[in-house]
């Protein structure tokens, strides 16, 4: 086939035709603008191996698919639907004459699952494979598997602008690689930077105005998402633009006519500013663009397997992406690219965007692979195998939805879910709703969650549903027709029980039971059953709902914001969550009161639905909790008696004197093993104050083995008996060791200093006057008698003349009394 217009890819078309004739698999690497998307399929149409068969061209986005089909049909002088066909969600133009069928990647995945032989298909061409969408990776793996086992004659081609050709060729069983140098014009890169505190919209608006002032031609600005695009459009309108400039947003959730307007060249004598998401990075050519503004950000879906939650996250674009964006300025003439970061930061960008299969919800993949007959994805030729934890979570979700049995086999319900072209959660919702006569509403809600922008952008799905049903636009009409097909499929797949009056929230909760959320604290603050917090702006009506059924959130855990949800009543939560609600008793220790608190909770995941106060149960678990509580607030808060405190001090003294053979009964030591020594003796106690002296006696007794107890009485006795026959308690907590405070007359006759610990530790003696005032502290009583006693005696004799003050107290008789009057 010959072409009137020459494109860079034309130079290697003969090589591509030759390689495709001799090899089943082919990798084509060509830069943006080379023309591979629209030239390669047409160049292969008349190949002998393709005679009588279709060429299926996969595109990552609907806009790109429509543009490719339109361009190829125009090249042939035909309308789409003749030789060149188009098939995607919401739009299909296929006829008996169709030889090249342009489809979106998701459509192809369903095609091959429904027909593994791919009857009538001569070749499958994966365009822009570098984007590495989940559907593209799955489609390639299934196509290669079908080729190996069923269709040796099937050709598989992978095309890309930025691709590790050798790696892709390896997984495609040594595919031939053909490279095209392409043809691009020089692009000057100007780094404008962006202050950390400056909003990306402000920076982009500033750069757009500068680009229009400094350069001629139309301008393409890249932003993360629809919201940022709309804010930049508003800023440009507020601050004014040259009168010959038109602004055209471009994102996926737009009407087809508006997308076509954004892609079309500017009107004669006018310039255009296209504000686009990454949708404009590849596959599309926007005529007249020679200036690009790149904010350096992309919005991606990040799946959290542990929470079963997909959230939207704004991240730095990869080097491959920013190079693609920059190249858009040099398609037809030399151009300029303004980058809103510093030049040095480019080197720190990731080389490529992470493949979606590594960070996506894999439940749909797991369901498809079960239908394919594969229980382990590593049996298929994936370029990157699905992560095992995420895949295991996906399988577990399918079990909870009833799609898989305990052995992992597809159930009849799972077969019905796979037949619906929507995510497993939404398919489960549609089927359950059909069972109760609500298939249409569930299908509409599923569509709103699958097609962004329909019904507006309100977080309230019920509000979106109302607007969607009254929307007269072409896109909404097409969407309602598709929703009707889904509802019909759901009704055909499942028997209808008695009709039920199900709210929008109840339907959403059927799909996302783990995202039922309960209001807490401030208005608009919610906690989901998964444990994730989420918020709704306080002025939104949803903020006042007692419960929500949440479908989508954005942001990280501390700042997650609800994007799509419906209000839910407590009664609906009870009904829908019946199989998941758990009743559990929790006993905890309240540090403020020093007592146990037992509550009975009914929970749906992390949400407490109801709670009831109950008396603590007299069992081992409660005793252990109370013991741990004592350790938390401090063992000193236990009701120790003086005798028990002295016992602990005696044991601590011997531990210091003799080592670890003696138990550690300090506050810290007891706190570390409270469950061991205390818990067995406080069963039935509900507070620290309720613990008795007998409980603590028993607990302390266990800490000291019998042989140590006997030594304890000998080596650290609680009392000291003086020569006068009186018994005095010893203070083992004194700073300088065990202390005996005693009136000096009671020690007369004592010639040897008393000791403890088997004679190793002298007892500290605090000698008192008859009025119990200290007169001397000593650890050498004989030395005191022989030394400073004489001086003490003179002073004391003057003060207390009625008490005996012998010259040699070591030989004097001890006494507790004063001398009788008259003696």
Protein Blocks (a to p, Z undefined) as FASTA:
>chain_A
ZZfbdcfklmmmmmmmmmmmmpcbdcddddehklmmmmmmmmmmmpmklgoiacddddfb
fklmmmmmmmmmmmnopaehilpccddehiacddfklmbdcddfklmmmmmmmmmnogoi
abdcdehklnopaklmmmmmmmmmmmmmmmmmbccddddfbdcfklmmmmnoopacddde
bjadddddddebjafklcfklmmmmmmmmmmmmpgcjdddddfblmlmmmmmmmmmmnop
afkbccddddfkbcfklmmmmmpccdehiacdddddfklmgopacehiabdcdehiacdd
dddfknopacdddddddfklmmmmmmmmmmmbccddddfbdfklmmmpcfbacdfklmcc
fklmmmmmmmnopabfklpccfbdcdfklmmmmmmmmmmnopacfkopacfklmmmmmpc
cdfklmmmmmmmmmnopmmmmmmmmmmmmmghihpjafblklmmmmmmmpcbfklmmmmm
mmmmmmmmmmmmpccdddddddfklmmmmmmmmlcccdehjehiacdfkopacdddfklm
klmpmbdcdfbdcddfklcccfbdcdddfklmmmmmmmmpccdddddddfklopacdddd
ddehjbcfbdcdddddddfklmmmmmmmmmmnopklpccdfklmmmmmmmmmmmmmnojk
bccfbfklmmmmmmmmmmmmmgoiabfklpcfklmmmmmmmmpcfklmmmmmmmmcfbdc
dfkopacdddfkbfnbpaddddfklmgoiabdcdeehhpaccddddddfkopafbdcfbf
klmmmmmmmmmmmmmmmmmmmbccdfblmlmccdfbdcdehZZ
